[in-house]
């Protein structure tokens, strides 16, 4: 079962006096933005004048990011704590954002859990931990926020995935047999890409651009260091790739990028039957229709 070290008790907004976006200020949510890649993306958006919704599990680290954005300007920020290992917390998080924000120009689904430790963990909802944190909660939150994304067009969704992609075994999606952390991580990341492609097709003509990417290989993030990997790229390189999908006018939606360039994902991402199975399963597990 899931260790309590991975799960916070309740989702909550930060205790600071609420910072509201101005009427013409663009709003971005960056999940998993208390450290690493997400933190750098949030800081860059702040320097561009955006209102940034900082998200994570750690209140202290979240407030450090918020304080840095608010002090350096010209943008501003607010922090929300929610654990993606709990659908209840994700729903409360999404409902809070729907109540408190009238627009959502960009959603960067960055939060995730890596391949280490190499043991099978189970979420609060009884699902394989990485599949829920990295994919199912992204699916749920994105659909919850769709009304704000639709009302803020042109808007964008960026799903931070990986080159580490493992085909989904629909007979054992929760990997109860032959488990490995690498397989679980890779399956969840491929699911993100499949979701990206499906959502881009569903939103065709809606002026909401949806893309996914492998930002960079082995950045010095906590996820990489916990896995014992030696960094080969910088967080700045990864942030450059994410920011391209956030602001560039030269790209189109419905793609997977390796860094700054379009790339081919695992073959299962282009299998329409597999994508239909994943969508049906995701709707069943999250209650989203």
C-alpha positions as CSV (number, residue, x, y, z in Angstrom):
1,X,0.0,0.0,0.0
2,X,1.0,3.7,-0.3
3,X,3.3,5.0,2.3
4,X,1.9,8.1,4.2
5,X,5.1,9.9,3.1
6,X,3.5,10.2,-0.4
7,X,0.1,11.5,0.6
8,X,-0.9,14.8,2.1
9,X,-4.1,15.1,4.1
10,X,-6.2,17.6,2.3
11,X,-5.9,20.0,-0.6
12,X,-5.7,23.6,0.3
13,X,-4.9,27.0,-1.1
14,X,-1.9,28.8,0.4
15,X,-2.5,30.8,3.5
16,X,-1.3,34.1,2.0
17,X,-3.8,36.9,1.2
18,X,-5.3,35.8,-2.1
19,X,-3.6,37.2,-5.2
20,X,-6.0,37.6,-8.1
21,X,-5.2,38.0,-11.7
22,X,-6.1,41.3,-13.3
23,X,-8.8,41.3,-15.9
24,X,-6.4,41.2,-18.8
25,X,-3.7,38.9,-17.2
26,X,-3.1,35.5,-18.6
27,X,-3.4,32.6,-16.2
28,X,-1.4,29.4,-16.1
29,X,-1.5,26.3,-13.9
30,X,1.7,24.4,-13.7
31,X,1.3,21.1,-11.7
32,X,4.3,19.9,-9.8
33,X,5.8,23.4,-9.8
34,X,7.5,23.5,-6.3
35,X,10.8,22.1,-7.6
36,X,12.7,21.1,-10.7
37,X,11.3,21.6,-14.2
38,X,7.9,22.8,-13.0
39,X,9.4,25.4,-10.8
40,X,11.5,26.8,-13.6
41,X,8.5,27.0,-15.9
42,X,6.5,28.8,-13.3
43,X,9.2,31.3,-12.6
44,X,9.6,32.0,-16.3
45,X,5.8,32.6,-16.7
46,X,6.0,35.0,-13.8
47,X,8.7,37.0,-15.4
48,X,6.5,37.3,-18.5
49,X,3.7,38.9,-16.4
50,X,1.4,35.8,-16.1
51,X,-0.6,34.9,-13.0
52,X,0.8,31.5,-12.1
53,X,-1.1,28.8,-10.1
54,X,1.7,27.0,-8.4
55,X,0.8,23.4,-7.4
56,X,2.5,20.7,-5.3
57,X,2.3,18.7,-2.1
58,X,4.8,20.7,0.0
59,X,3.4,24.0,1.4
60,X,6.7,25.4,2.3
61,X,8.4,24.9,-1.0
62,X,5.2,26.1,-2.8
63,X,5.3,29.3,-0.9
64,X,8.9,29.8,-1.7
65,X,8.1,29.7,-5.4
66,X,5.1,32.0,-4.9
67,X,7.2,34.5,-3.0
68,X,9.9,34.5,-5.6
69,X,7.3,35.2,-8.4
70,X,5.5,37.9,-6.5
71,X,8.7,39.6,-5.4
72,X,10.4,39.7,-8.8
73,X,7.3,40.5,-10.9
74,X,5.8,41.6,-13.1
75,X,3.6,38.5,-12.7
76,X,2.1,37.1,-9.6
77,X,1.2,33.7,-8.1
78,X,-0.8,31.6,-5.7
79,X,-0.1,28.2,-4.3
80,X,-2.5,25.2,-4.0
81,X,-1.6,21.9,-2.3
82,X,-3.2,18.7,-3.7
83,X,-1.9,15.2,-3.9
84,X,-2.5,13.5,-7.2
85,X,-2.6,10.1,-5.5
86,X,-6.1,11.0,-4.3
87,X,-9.0,11.6,-6.7
88,X,-10.8,13.3,-3.8
89,X,-8.0,15.9,-3.6
90,X,-7.8,16.3,-7.3
91,X,-11.6,17.0,-7.5
92,X,-11.5,19.5,-4.6
93,X,-8.5,21.2,-6.3
94,X,-10.3,21.4,-9.6
95,X,-13.5,22.6,-8.0
96,X,-11.5,25.3,-6.1
97,X,-10.0,26.6,-9.4
98,X,-13.4,26.6,-11.1
99,X,-14.8,28.7,-8.2
100,X,-11.9,31.1,-8.0
101,X,-10.8,31.6,-11.6
102,X,-12.7,32.8,-14.6
103,X,-10.0,31.9,-17.1
104,X,-7.3,29.4,-17.7
105,X,-5.0,30.2,-20.6
106,X,-2.5,27.4,-20.2
107,X,-2.4,24.1,-18.3
108,X,1.0,22.5,-17.9
109,X,0.5,18.9,-16.6
110,X,4.0,18.5,-15.2
111,X,3.6,16.7,-11.9
112,X,4.7,13.1,-11.8
113,X,6.3,10.2,-10.0
114,X,9.4,8.5,-11.4
115,X,10.5,4.9,-11.7
116,X,12.1,4.7,-8.3
117,X,11.6,3.0,-5.9
118,X,11.3,-0.2,-7.8
119,X,8.3,-1.4,-5.8
120,X,4.6,-1.5,-6.6
121,X,2.8,1.3,-4.7
122,X,-1.0,1.7,-4.6
123,X,-2.8,5.0,-4.5
124,X,-5.5,6.1,-2.1
125,X,-8.1,5.0,-4.7
126,X,-6.6,1.5,-5.1
127,X,-4.8,2.0,-8.4
128,X,-1.2,1.4,-9.4
129,X,0.4,4.6,-8.0
130,X,2.3,5.9,-11.1
131,X,-0.7,5.3,-13.4
132,X,-2.9,7.4,-11.2
133,X,-0.4,10.2,-10.3
134,X,1.1,10.5,-13.8
135,X,-1.9,9.9,-15.9
136,X,-5.4,9.3,-14.4
137,X,-5.3,12.4,-12.2
138,X,-4.1,14.4,-15.3
139,X,-7.0,13.1,-17.2
140,X,-9.4,14.0,-14.4
141,X,-8.0,17.5,-13.7
142,X,-7.8,18.4,-17.4
143,X,-11.4,17.5,-18.0
144,X,-12.5,19.4,-14.9
145,X,-10.8,22.6,-16.1
146,X,-12.0,22.3,-19.7
147,X,-14.8,25.0,-19.2
148,X,-12.1,27.6,-18.2
149,X,-9.8,26.5,-21.1
150,X,-12.7,26.8,-23.5
151,X,-13.7,30.3,-22.3
152,X,-10.1,31.5,-22.6
153,X,-9.3,30.6,-26.2
154,X,-6.8,30.5,-27.7
155,X,-5.6,28.3,-24.8
156,X,-3.1,25.5,-24.5
157,X,-2.5,22.2,-22.7
158,X,1.0,20.8,-22.4
159,X,1.5,17.3,-21.1
160,X,5.0,16.6,-19.8
161,X,5.7,13.0,-20.8
162,X,8.9,11.1,-21.6
163,X,10.8,9.0,-24.1
164,X,10.5,6.2,-21.6
165,X,7.3,4.7,-22.9
166,X,6.0,1.2,-22.2
167,X,3.1,-0.4,-24.1
168,X,-0.1,-0.8,-22.0
169,X,-1.2,-4.3,-21.3
170,X,-4.9,-3.9,-21.1
171,X,-5.2,-7.3,-19.4
172,X,-3.1,-6.0,-16.5
173,X,-3.1,-2.2,-16.6
174,X,-2.4,-2.0,-12.9
175,X,0.7,-4.3,-13.4
176,X,-0.1,-6.8,-10.7
177,X,2.2,-9.3,-12.5
178,X,5.8,-8.8,-13.5
179,X,6.0,-5.3,-12.0
180,X,8.9,-3.0,-12.4
181,X,9.1,0.7,-11.6
182,X,10.4,1.4,-15.1
183,X,7.5,-0.4,-16.8
184,X,4.9,1.4,-14.6
185,X,6.5,4.8,-15.3
186,X,6.8,4.1,-19.0
187,X,3.2,2.9,-19.2
188,X,1.9,6.1,-17.5
189,X,3.9,8.3,-19.8
190,X,2.6,6.6,-22.9
191,X,-0.9,7.0,-21.6
192,X,-0.3,10.7,-21.3
193,X,0.7,10.8,-25.0
194,X,-2.3,8.7,-26.1
195,X,-4.5,11.1,-24.1
196,X,-2.8,14.1,-25.8
197,X,-3.5,12.7,-29.3
198,X,-7.2,11.9,-28.4
199,X,-7.8,15.3,-26.8
200,X,-6.3,17.2,-29.7
201,X,-8.7,15.4,-32.1
202,X,-11.7,16.0,-29.8
203,X,-10.8,19.7,-29.6
204,X,-10.1,20.2,-33.3
205,X,-11.6,23.6,-34.2
206,X,-12.0,24.7,-30.6
207,X,-8.7,26.8,-30.6
208,X,-7.2,24.8,-27.7
209,X,-3.8,23.5,-28.7
210,X,-2.8,20.2,-27.0
211,X,0.8,18.8,-27.2
212,X,3.0,16.5,-25.2
213,X,6.8,16.3,-24.9
214,X,9.9,14.7,-23.6
215,X,11.5,17.9,-22.3
216,X,15.1,16.7,-21.9
217,X,17.0,13.6,-21.0
218,X,18.1,13.2,-17.4
219,X,17.7,16.7,-16.0
220,X,19.0,17.1,-12.5
221,X,15.6,16.8,-10.9
222,X,14.6,15.0,-7.8
223,X,13.0,12.3,-9.9
224,X,16.1,11.6,-11.9
225,X,18.5,11.8,-8.9
226,X,16.3,9.3,-6.9
227,X,16.6,6.9,-9.8
228,X,20.4,7.1,-9.5
229,X,20.8,8.4,-13.0
230,X,23.5,10.8,-14.0
231,X,22.2,14.1,-15.4
232,X,22.8,14.7,-19.1
233,X,20.8,17.9,-19.7
234,X,19.9,21.0,-17.7
235,X,16.6,22.1,-16.3
236,X,16.9,25.2,-18.5
237,X,17.0,23.0,-21.6
238,X,13.8,21.2,-20.4
239,X,12.1,24.5,-19.6
240,X,13.0,25.9,-23.1
241,X,11.1,22.9,-24.6
242,X,8.1,23.3,-22.4
243,X,7.9,27.1,-23.0
244,X,8.0,26.5,-26.7
245,X,4.7,24.6,-26.4
246,X,3.3,27.3,-24.2
247,X,4.1,30.4,-26.3
248,X,5.3,29.6,-29.8
249,X,3.1,30.6,-32.7
250,X,5.1,28.3,-35.1
251,X,3.8,24.9,-33.9
252,X,0.7,22.9,-34.3
253,X,-1.2,20.8,-31.9
254,X,-1.6,17.0,-31.6
255,X,2.1,16.3,-31.5
256,X,4.7,14.6,-29.4
257,X,8.0,16.5,-29.1
258,X,11.5,15.4,-28.2
259,X,12.9,18.6,-26.8
260,X,12.2,21.3,-29.4
261,X,11.4,19.1,-32.3
262,X,8.4,16.8,-33.2
263,X,9.2,13.1,-32.7
264,X,7.5,9.7,-33.1
265,X,6.0,8.2,-29.9
266,X,5.6,4.5,-29.2
267,X,3.6,2.7,-31.9
268,X,0.7,2.1,-29.5
269,X,0.0,5.9,-29.4
270,X,-1.2,5.7,-33.0
271,X,-3.3,2.6,-32.4
272,X,-6.9,3.8,-32.4
273,X,-8.3,0.7,-30.8
274,X,-5.8,1.0,-27.9
275,X,-6.6,4.6,-27.5
276,X,-10.3,3.9,-27.4
277,X,-9.7,1.2,-24.7
278,X,-7.6,3.7,-22.6
279,X,-10.2,6.4,-22.9
280,X,-13.0,4.1,-21.8
281,X,-11.0,2.8,-18.9
282,X,-10.0,6.3,-17.9
283,X,-13.6,7.5,-17.9
284,X,-14.7,4.5,-15.8
285,X,-12.0,5.0,-13.2
286,X,-12.3,8.8,-12.9
287,X,-16.1,9.1,-13.4
288,X,-15.5,11.6,-16.3
289,X,-17.8,11.3,-19.3
